[in-house]
């Protein structure tokens, strides 16, 4: 690993750049794939549709929490506080309240370097 910077600040900067670069690559892949998808036929007007029949309810998505905490483990050496919609955690976040997120930051839990929840949570 001699090709990586030795200090935490530069490693965090590199991590942020890589995450943002990956996001841009995924967006470009989606843009390139879009024209290749077959177009759906136009939907008929409501008036010409037969009456609706009872359909099974779709499973509901879990709402995105405002704040979350990632646990330390393989690939994540320390726990981090994230915004609920942060993509940088790499795994599902445990939802937490705003009060707990503030308390965790005050107790020394690290804030995500990408979504920077500390910028919002530590305001007076």
C-alpha positions as YAML, in Angstrom:
chain: A
units: angstrom
residues:
- id: 1
  name: UNK
  ca: [0.00, 0.00, 0.00]
- id: 2
  name: UNK
  ca: [2.94, 2.31, -0.56]
- id: 3
  name: UNK
  ca: [1.00, 4.21, -3.23]
- id: 4
  name: UNK
  ca: [-1.47, 5.74, -0.72]
- id: 5
  name: UNK
  ca: [-0.82, 8.82, 1.41]
- id: 6
  name: UNK
  ca: [0.12, 8.04, 5.01]
- id: 7
  name: UNK
  ca: [-2.00, 10.65, 6.80]
- id: 8
  name: UNK
  ca: [-5.71, 10.52, 7.60]
- id: 9
  name: UNK
  ca: [-6.62, 13.90, 6.08]
- id: 10
  name: UNK
  ca: [-5.33, 13.00, 2.63]
- id: 11
  name: UNK
  ca: [-6.80, 9.49, 2.87]
- id: 12
  name: UNK
  ca: [-10.24, 10.98, 3.67]
- id: 13
  name: UNK
  ca: [-9.89, 13.41, 0.74]
- id: 14
  name: UNK
  ca: [-8.99, 10.51, -1.56]
- id: 15
  name: UNK
  ca: [-11.94, 8.49, -0.24]
- id: 16
  name: UNK
  ca: [-14.34, 11.37, -0.91]
- id: 17
  name: UNK
  ca: [-12.98, 11.84, -4.43]
- id: 18
  name: UNK
  ca: [-13.32, 8.12, -5.18]
- id: 19
  name: UNK
  ca: [-16.90, 7.97, -3.89]
- id: 20
  name: UNK
  ca: [-17.91, 11.02, -5.93]
- id: 21
  name: UNK
  ca: [-16.12, 9.64, -9.01]
- id: 22
  name: UNK
  ca: [-17.95, 6.33, -8.65]
- id: 23
  name: UNK
  ca: [-21.26, 8.18, -8.45]
- id: 24
  name: UNK
  ca: [-20.45, 10.10, -11.66]
- id: 25
  name: UNK
  ca: [-19.52, 6.85, -13.44]
- id: 26
  name: UNK
  ca: [-22.79, 5.20, -12.35]
- id: 27
  name: UNK
  ca: [-24.78, 8.23, -13.54]
- id: 28
  name: UNK
  ca: [-23.03, 8.07, -16.92]
- id: 29
  name: UNK
  ca: [-23.72, 4.33, -17.21]
- id: 30
  name: UNK
  ca: [-27.41, 4.99, -16.51]
- id: 31
  name: UNK
  ca: [-27.45, 7.77, -19.14]
- id: 32
  name: UNK
  ca: [-25.87, 5.49, -21.74]
- id: 33
  name: UNK
  ca: [-28.23, 2.61, -20.91]
- id: 34
  name: UNK
  ca: [-31.36, 4.79, -21.11]
- id: 35
  name: UNK
  ca: [-31.57, 4.99, -24.94]
- id: 36
  name: UNK
  ca: [-30.93, 1.25, -25.22]
- id: 37
  name: UNK
  ca: [-34.07, 0.39, -23.23]
- id: 38
  name: UNK
  ca: [-37.11, -0.46, -25.32]
- id: 39
  name: UNK
  ca: [-39.82, 2.15, -25.15]
- id: 40
  name: UNK
  ca: [-43.07, 1.25, -23.45]
- id: 41
  name: UNK
  ca: [-46.23, 1.57, -25.49]
- id: 42
  name: UNK
  ca: [-48.36, 4.57, -24.64]
- id: 43
  name: UNK
  ca: [-50.83, 3.98, -21.83]
- id: 44
  name: UNK
  ca: [-54.48, 4.03, -22.83]
- id: 45
  name: UNK
  ca: [-56.70, 6.84, -21.65]
- id: 46
  name: UNK
  ca: [-58.48, 6.28, -18.32]
- id: 47
  name: UNK
  ca: [-61.91, 6.39, -19.98]
- id: 48
  name: UNK
  ca: [-61.11, 3.39, -22.17]
- id: 49
  name: UNK
  ca: [-59.74, 1.26, -19.34]
- id: 50
  name: UNK
  ca: [-61.83, -1.50, -17.86]
- id: 51
  name: UNK
  ca: [-62.86, -1.00, -14.23]
- id: 52
  name: UNK
  ca: [-60.06, -1.60, -11.79]
- id: 53
  name: UNK
  ca: [-60.02, -4.85, -9.90]
- id: 54
  name: UNK
  ca: [-58.59, -5.32, -6.45]
- id: 55
  name: UNK
  ca: [-54.84, -5.76, -6.67]
- id: 56
  name: UNK
  ca: [-52.54, -6.90, -3.91]
- id: 57
  name: UNK
  ca: [-50.92, -4.02, -2.07]
- id: 58
  name: UNK
  ca: [-47.32, -3.32, -2.97]
- id: 59
  name: UNK
  ca: [-44.80, -3.64, -0.19]
- id: 60
  name: UNK
  ca: [-44.00, -0.22, 1.21]
- id: 61
  name: UNK
  ca: [-40.46, 1.04, 1.21]
- id: 62
  name: UNK
  ca: [-39.00, 1.92, 4.53]
- id: 63
  name: UNK
  ca: [-38.77, 5.71, 4.74]
- id: 64
  name: UNK
  ca: [-35.28, 7.15, 4.62]
- id: 65
  name: UNK
  ca: [-34.23, 8.24, 8.10]
- id: 66
  name: UNK
  ca: [-32.88, 11.75, 8.69]
- id: 67
  name: UNK
  ca: [-29.75, 10.40, 10.37]
- id: 68
  name: UNK
  ca: [-28.01, 7.06, 10.63]
- id: 69
  name: UNK
  ca: [-25.00, 5.41, 12.17]
- id: 70
  name: UNK
  ca: [-22.78, 2.87, 10.46]
- id: 71
  name: UNK
  ca: [-21.16, 0.28, 12.65]
- id: 72
  name: UNK
  ca: [-17.48, -0.52, 12.66]
- id: 73
  name: UNK
  ca: [-16.48, -3.75, 11.00]
- id: 74
  name: UNK
  ca: [-14.65, -5.14, 8.00]
- id: 75
  name: UNK
  ca: [-13.95, -2.28, 5.59]
- id: 76
  name: UNK
  ca: [-15.23, 0.27, 8.09]
- id: 77
  name: UNK
  ca: [-12.71, 0.59, 10.93]
- id: 78
  name: UNK
  ca: [-14.80, 3.08, 12.91]
- id: 79
  name: UNK
  ca: [-18.47, 3.92, 13.41]
- id: 80
  name: UNK
  ca: [-19.67, 7.03, 11.55]
- id: 81
  name: UNK
  ca: [-22.70, 9.32, 11.68]
- id: 82
  name: UNK
  ca: [-24.34, 9.88, 8.25]
- id: 83
  name: UNK
  ca: [-27.28, 11.74, 6.77]
- id: 84
  name: UNK
  ca: [-30.00, 9.18, 6.13]
- id: 85
  name: UNK
  ca: [-29.66, 9.50, 2.34]
- id: 86
  name: UNK
  ca: [-25.85, 9.24, 2.29]
- id: 87
  name: UNK
  ca: [-24.50, 6.77, -0.25]
- id: 88
  name: UNK
  ca: [-20.98, 6.68, 1.16]
- id: 89
  name: UNK
  ca: [-21.69, 4.31, 4.06]
- id: 90
  name: UNK
  ca: [-21.64, 1.32, 1.75]
- id: 91
  name: UNK
  ca: [-24.09, -0.64, 3.88]
- id: 92
  name: UNK
  ca: [-27.45, -0.01, 5.49]
- id: 93
  name: UNK
  ca: [-27.44, 2.53, 8.27]
- id: 94
  name: UNK
  ca: [-29.06, 2.07, 11.65]
- id: 95
  name: UNK
  ca: [-31.62, 4.91, 11.86]
- id: 96
  name: UNK
  ca: [-31.10, 7.25, 14.81]
- id: 97
  name: UNK
  ca: [-32.80, 10.39, 16.08]
- id: 98
  name: UNK
  ca: [-31.37, 13.87, 15.70]
- id: 99
  name: UNK
  ca: [-30.73, 14.00, 19.44]
- id: 100
  name: UNK
  ca: [-28.80, 10.73, 19.41]
- id: 101
  name: UNK
  ca: [-26.80, 11.81, 16.34]
- id: 102
  name: UNK
  ca: [-25.78, 15.01, 18.16]
- id: 103
  name: UNK
  ca: [-24.91, 13.04, 21.30]
- id: 104
  name: UNK
  ca: [-22.83, 10.51, 19.34]
- id: 105
  name: UNK
  ca: [-20.89, 13.31, 17.64]
- id: 106
  name: UNK
  ca: [-20.34, 14.99, 21.01]
- id: 107
  name: UNK
  ca: [-19.05, 11.66, 22.39]
- id: 108
  name: UNK
  ca: [-16.44, 11.46, 19.62]
- id: 109
  name: UNK
  ca: [-18.10, 9.28, 16.98]
- id: 110
  name: UNK
  ca: [-16.74, 10.32, 13.61]
- id: 111
  name: UNK
  ca: [-18.88, 12.25, 11.09]
- id: 112
  name: UNK
  ca: [-19.00, 11.01, 7.49]
- id: 113
  name: UNK
  ca: [-16.52, 12.91, 5.34]
- id: 114
  name: UNK
  ca: [-18.90, 12.92, 2.36]
- id: 115
  name: UNK
  ca: [-22.31, 13.97, 3.70]
- id: 116
  name: UNK
  ca: [-20.82, 15.96, 6.64]
- id: 117
  name: UNK
  ca: [-23.68, 15.68, 9.16]
- id: 118
  name: UNK
  ca: [-21.57, 17.57, 11.69]
- id: 119
  name: UNK
  ca: [-22.03, 20.75, 9.63]
- id: 120
  name: UNK
  ca: [-25.76, 20.62, 10.37]
- id: 121
  name: UNK
  ca: [-25.92, 18.87, 13.73]
- id: 122
  name: UNK
  ca: [-23.35, 21.00, 15.56]
- id: 123
  name: UNK
  ca: [-24.93, 24.33, 14.68]
- id: 124
  name: UNK
  ca: [-26.20, 26.27, 17.69]
...
